[in-house]
Amino acid sequence: MVPNREYLLELVRDRDWSGSELARRMGISRSEANRLLNGERVGGKKTIGGLIKAFPEEPLEKLFIFPSMEPKNTNNK
């Protein structure tokens, strides 16, 4: 699962937040928030938790891109 950068940029723009404001609401450093917004970093547990904290009303399916899960092929042909 990785942050949906395009959607995050839209949320930040709509709220007229700076990178500093996003960082404050997420509980991370300003440089880390800016790297996230610039696509230089996808972040880990702290970033994921911070995004949920900053945007509690947003559905997870919009905040994050989930990997597609395909069933394993157990047939050995």
C-alpha positions, -999 to +999 in steps of 0.1 A: +000+000+000+014+034-010+000+069-006-021+081-035+001+111-043-023+127-068-052+125-045-031+138-016-020+168-036-057+175-044-066+173-007-038+196+003-047+221-025-084+221-016-076+228+020-050+254+011-024+237+033+013+242+031+037+213+034+043+225+069+007+223+078+004+188+064+035+178+084+020+192+116-013+174+111+005+142+102+030+144+131+061+142+108+088+165+098+082+192+071+110+177+049+094+143+051+060+157+042+075+176+012+093+145+000+060+126+001+042+154-018+070+156-044+070+118-050+105+113-036+093+090-008+063+067-002+068+065+035+063+038+060+041+031+090+045+066+104+035+082+071+005+059+067-006+066+103+000+103+097-021+104+066-050+087+084-046+112+113-045+142+089-075+130+068-097+109+091-128+115+070-112+102+038-117+066+027-085+045+028-093+034-008-087+070-019-058+078+004-038+048-006-031+026-036-034-010-027-016-037-045-037-060-066-041-094-051-044-123-074-049-158-062-019-181-064-021-207-091-018-240-073-021-261-104+013-274-115+007-280-152 
